Structure formats: C-alpha cells, structure tokens
Amino acid sequence: MVIVHVLSSFGVGGQERVALDLAASQVRRGHRVIAVSLAPAPDGPLAAEFRAAGAEVVRVAKGPGTDATLVPRLAWTFRRRKADVVHTHNPLPLIYGAPAARLAGAAAIHTKHGINPGSRGHRFLRKQAAKLVSSFVAVSTVTAQQARTQRDASDARIVVVPNGIRLEKFGPDPVTRAAVRAELGIPARAVVVGTVGRVDEFKNQPLLLMAIAPLLGPDVHVVFVGDGPTREALEASVKALTDPGKAHVLGRRMDVARLLTAFDIFCLSSKSEGLPLVVPEAMASGLPVVSTAVGGIPGVVDEGETGFLTAVDEVELRDRLKRLVDDPAKARAMGARAREVALERYSAERMTDDYLELYERAVKEQRR
C-alpha cells in the first residue's frame, strides 16, 4: 500500500514518535510511506528520522488562520503519490487531511493521541472531518471514552489501538549508564528520578519538582528532559532550590533511550494524558514508574507491581517516590517486572499489525 501519515509538524513529541515508529515498521513490511508536515519551514528534527526510516518526507505548510487552500493542496499531494491510505494524527491534520483524502480517492484513518481541547468552532470542524474517516482510533480506553464524551466521532467508528514502541532501542546498559552520569555530574551511587516530556502546563513538571525537592541530596538527583513553553519557569524554580545542582534540566534531547539508562525511577506528574509513549519506553528500559493516574496510564502501570499510581497531589507523589528512593532493591525488582510487561504488551510490530488491519478494511470500503 501507499500510506501517508499527516502530522502537524516534525517536532519531537509523542504523536510524532508513534507515527515514526509506525512508518518505520510499515516500510520494513514493504509498504511505501510518505510523512507530511503541515508546519512551515524549517522542518523539525524528526524529519531526518523519517527519511532514515525509509519514508518520503513532504512539507505542505498551512497558511495563517483558516487556510482554504490547504485541502486542495493536500489532495493534490495525495493523488500525485497514488495514496491508498491517509492516516492523520491529532486535530489539525484531521480537519484538513480527511477531506483531502476523500478528494484524492484515498481511505482515511485518524488517531486521537490525547484529550485535544479546543474552541467550539475547532471542535465542530473536527467532528465534520471525523465523518470522513473509516476508523477513529484512540490510543487507550480512556482516550476512547473522552472521544465519546466530546462526541468527536460516532461510536461505530471509534477503535482502540494502544501505542507500541521499537523495543530493541530500550534496555538496561551499565556502560551507557556510567557515561551519561559522568556527563551530567551525577555520582554512580546516587538514586536518579527522571522524567521526559514536553515542558508545559499539562505535563506539570513543577509538581514533580515540589514533590522531590525535600528528598534531594548528595545521593538523590532529579532529571528533566524536554522543552516547551514553561521551561523557563521550571529552570527558575530549580535555581530557587537550596541545592540547585541536584536538579538537572536538559532541554530537548534526541538520545532519550540513552538517557533512560541513567535513571533509577521514572516519574510522570501530568494533569492529563492520552497514552504517553515514554511510559512503556521507561518500562522497557527496566525502570519502575511513578505516575499520576491520568489518561491511559492506569492501563499501562500495574499498581504495586511495575510502579505506583497517584492523584495529582504533591504529598502523595512524594510518598511513592520516597518508597522507591529508600528501597533500591524494591525499585530494581519493580523495574525488572516493568521490562517484562513492556516486552509482552507494547511492541511496535503488534501496533503495526493492528493498524494494517484497519487500513485494509478501509481500502476495501473505499473501493466499494
């Protein structure tokens, strides 16, 4: 098949990385894959990774405001490449990509990666576009319920396909662990609590910083990986700590799998989520997960077995972190179990199988 993935941009984010892993797996299966970004130049850092995976990379930039030319421009792009399936990821690509797929004679599939709040007008456009897709995919049962509550699509179109990851990229590595810690100035004996994600109000990194601050010391460090609109405020809060040297704000990094080897505990303090890819990645790296019980995360973390789930609450989050900081043997045991679970449940190949089945069904429907 000729498969087109439509993304808002080639920036580093969860939905983009899901699309990248899916595209790479589809190329390996012998399909022709095109990745389309709606963002203006320059391309984001994942454009090079799509190319390396064997996908064609195309930019069809959206103009300011409501761009009436974007649908026909996308339709021309799809038709020129003889697209069989157009797979849109999150709201903006859905609004423009689904009608363009219809015009080009291609089947359309959409994936909802998060709650996706928006204005009334924006939600109306999303609902109209959703009528043109064969399947409206949610990445977790919670995300599917959000779609139903928001009436994003009809119940008949909503399908759940959990995210998968390229598991071969993640795993414990003592040599890399030592090298990363040396680079960051973190002692080999220290317990490291780390998090990875866009730095914004929804990922809520300040909650983690407040929870971990009383535990920080020579033998306890915290690492924040990611960039975003609230990074400056996070860095200011770190500087205000009694010992800022125990908290490390690394910004955006392209070597997340490498950095995860240096952590002992992975923590997510989000206010809302879909099914964040970084959680099974951390589990595959052999890390126990302490996370707020939001979005699809309770379906990923087995409470008390592969990690702990908490309310969006500083005291509760601190308590669960302290349990693992104070008991490294327990943390290692939970991390080992987390890796087993990740390898069982979250492979990119399983995700690819699920999507290809939806694609084949959609193409048959389109031809009829």
N, C-alpha and C positions, 0 to 999 in steps of 0.2 A: 504494500500500500504506500501511497504518498501521504504522509502525515505532517500537518502543520500545527505547531504549538504557538499560540499568540499570548504574549506577555506584555505587561505594562512597560517593563524595561529589562535590561540585562544586569540590573543591580544585584547585590548579594542579599538574598532574602530566602525565607523558607519555601515559598511557592516556586521561585525561580530554580532553586536547587532540586525540588521534586521534579520539575519539568526537565531539568538537565539529566538527572539520573534516568528518568523515563525515556528521554530521547536517546541517550547512550545505549540503553538496553534494546530499544527498538531498532537502532542502527545495527547492533550485533545480530538481531534476528533477520536482517536482510531488507528492512524497510527503508525507504527514502524519507528523511526527516528534515523539515525546514523549521527554524526558530525565528519568529517575527517579533520585533520590539516596536512598541508604539511611542517610545521616547525619542526626543531629538538627539542629534549627535552631541558629544561623543558617546559611543557605546559603553555600557558598563563592563566591569571586569569579567562577568560570566560569558560574554560574547566569545572570548578566546577559548573558553572551556567547551562551549557548544561546538565550535569548529574542531577542536581537538577530538571531540567525541564522534566526529564524522557528520555532523549536521550542517546544513547550509544556514548561514546567518543573514537575515534581511531586516532592514530598518524601514518601517512605514510610519513616519512620525505624525502624530496627531497635532493639529494646529491648536491655537488658543480657544478656550470656550468650547461650545458645541461645534464640532468640525463636520459640516455637511459633506465634505469631500472624502472623508476617511473611509466610509463604507465602500464607495465605488473603487477607491484606490486599493483597498484590501481585496475586494472581489477580483480585480484585475490581476493582483499578485497571486491569488489562489488559482485562478483559471489558467494563468500562464504556466504554472507549475503542475497543472493537472491534479490538483489536490483531491484525494478521496475523503479525508477526514480533517476537519479543523477543530482543534482542541484548545479552548480558551481557558485562561486561568485568572480567576477573580473578576471584579465587576467591569472595569473599563474594557478589557478585551471582549467580554461577553456582549456588552452594549453594541460595539462596532463589529466584532468578529462574527457573531452568529448571523446577522442579516447578510453580511458579506459572503459567508459560506453558502447561504441559500441562493444568492445571486449567482455564485460560481458553480452551483450544482453539486456542492460537496456536503457530506454529512457533518453535523456539528455536535460536539460533546463539550460540556462545561464542567470545571471543577471549582467548587467553593472551598477555599482554604481557611476561612475564618468567619467571624460574625459579620464583617462588612457593613458597618453602619453607614448611613448616607442621608442626603436630603430627600424629601418626599419626591421631588422630580427625578432624582437619580434612581431611587428605588422603583419608580414607575417604569423608567426606561429598561432597567434590569429585568423586570417582570415580563415586559413585552418581548425582550430579546430571548428570555428563557423559553418562550413558547416555540421557538425555532430550533431548539436543541433536542436531540434524541434522548440523551440522558443528562440529568443534572446531578453531578457527583459531589457528595460530601465526604470529607476525609475522616469523619468519625460519626458515631451515632448522635453525639451531642450537636455537632455541626449540622447534621441532617434535621434534628429537632428544631434548631434555630432557623433553618431554611423553611420548615413548615410553619413555625410561629410567625415569621416575617412574610410568609406567603411568597417566597422567592420563586417557587415553581410548583406545579401540580404534584400531588403525592405520587402519581403514576410515573413521573419522570425521575424522582429522587432515588438515588442509589448510593450506598456507602462503599467506598474503596479506601481502606486505610493506606496511609503513605508507607512506602518502602524505602530502603536505603541500600547503597552498594556496600554490603557488609565487609567486603575484603579490604576496604580502606581503613577500618577501625579495629583497634585491639590494643591490649597492653604491650608496651615496648620499653623495657628498662633503660636501654641506651638512649632512646629519644627523650624519655622522661628526664634523665640526668642532664641532657644537653639543654632542654627547654628551661629547666630550673636554673641552670647556670646562667643562661641568657637573661633571665628575669631577676636574678639575685635572690632566689628563694632557696633556703637550706634544704639539703636532701632529706632531713628528718622531719621537716615541717608538714603539717596537715594542710592541704590546699583545697579550699572550697572555690569552685569556679562556675561561671555562667557564660553563655554565648547567646547573643541575640541582638536585634535592633534596639538601640537605646532610645526608648520613647515611653510615654505615659502608660501604655498598655503592658509593656514588658516589666515596668515598675521596678527597675533596679534599685532605687532608693530604699525600698522595703528590705531587700537583701542586705544592703549596707547597714541599715539601722539594726537589723537582727544580728548580724555577725560582728558588729563593732565591739561589743563587750567581750567577745571571745578572742579577738585578735591579739597577737603577741609574737614572741620570737618563734614559737612553734605552730602558729596558725596564721595563714595568709588567705586573702581572697583575691580572685582574678576576674575582671570583667572584660569580655571580648565582644566587640561590636561598636557600631557608630550610629548616630541618629540625632534627632533634634534636641534631646535632653542630655547629651553627653557633657556639654559644658557645665551644666548644673551638677551632674554626677561628679565630675572632677573637682568642682568647688567643695562638695561635701566630703570628698576624700581628703582634700587639703586641710579641712577643719578637724580631722581626726587627731587624737593625741599622738598617734604614731602613723603618719600617712604612708610610710614605707612598707607597711604590711598589706596595703591595698593597691592593686595594680590595674590600671585602666589602659588596655592595649589598643583600643580602637578597632577598626575593621582589619581582619586578617583573612588571608586565603588559605592558611595552613591549620584549619580547625582540628582536623584529625590528629595532627602532630601535637597541638596544644593540649588536647584532651588527655594525652598520655601523662601529662604533668599534674593532673588533678587527682584528688582522692575522693571528693564528693562533688556531684553536680547539683546545682540548685537553680530552680526557676521560680521567680516571685511574681509572675504575671497576674494582671487583673482579669484578662480574657485571653483565650487561645482557640485555635482550631485543633489540629494535631501537629504540634511543632516537631519538625524532623530531628531537631537536635536532641530530643529526649531519647529516642531509640539509638541515635548515634552515640550518646554518652553511655547508654546501657551496653552497646556493642563494644565500647572501649573498656568495659569492666568496672563501671562506676555506679555506686548506689545513687538514686535520685531523690532529692527532697524538693517537693514542688507544691505550689498552691493547687488545690483541686478544682481547676477551671477547664472549660472546654473538653477536649477529648483525652486529657491527661489521665483522669482516673481509669480509663480503659487501657492505659499503657503501663502504668506503675502499679504493681501488686503491693498493696499496703502491708508493711511489715516484712515483706519478702524481698522485693527488689528496691524498696525505698519507702519514703513516708510522704503522705499527702496531708496538707494543712489548709486551714482557712487563709484568706488574705489578711494575715494578722502577724504583727511583729513578734509578739511573745510566743505564739505557737510555732512560728517558723524557727525562732532561736532555740526553742526547746528541742525540736527534732534535729537541728544541726548539731547541737551540743551532745546529743546522744551518740552521734557517729564520730564527732571530733574526740570525745572522751573514750571511745571504744574502737580503735582502729581495726581490731580483729573482726568485729561485727561489720564494720564498713566494708572490709575486704570480702567477707562472706556474702554480703548482700550484693556487692558488685559482681562477684563471680556468678551468682544466680541471675543477675540482670543481664549479663552477657549471654547466658544460655537462653533466656527468654527472647532476647533480641534476635538471636540466630534462628530461633524457631519461628518467630512471627513476622519479622519485618524485612524480608528480603525484597530487593528491587525486582527480582525475577517474578515473585508472586504478584507484585503490583502490576508489572508489565502484562502478565497473563490476564489479569482482571480487566485491564483497560483494552487490550486487544480483542477480548471477547465482546466488550461493549462496542468497539469500533466496527467489528464485523457485522454485528446486528444492525448498527446504524446505517452502514453502507447498503445492506440488503433492503432496509426500509426505504432509503433514499432512492434506490433503483426502482422499487415498486411504485 
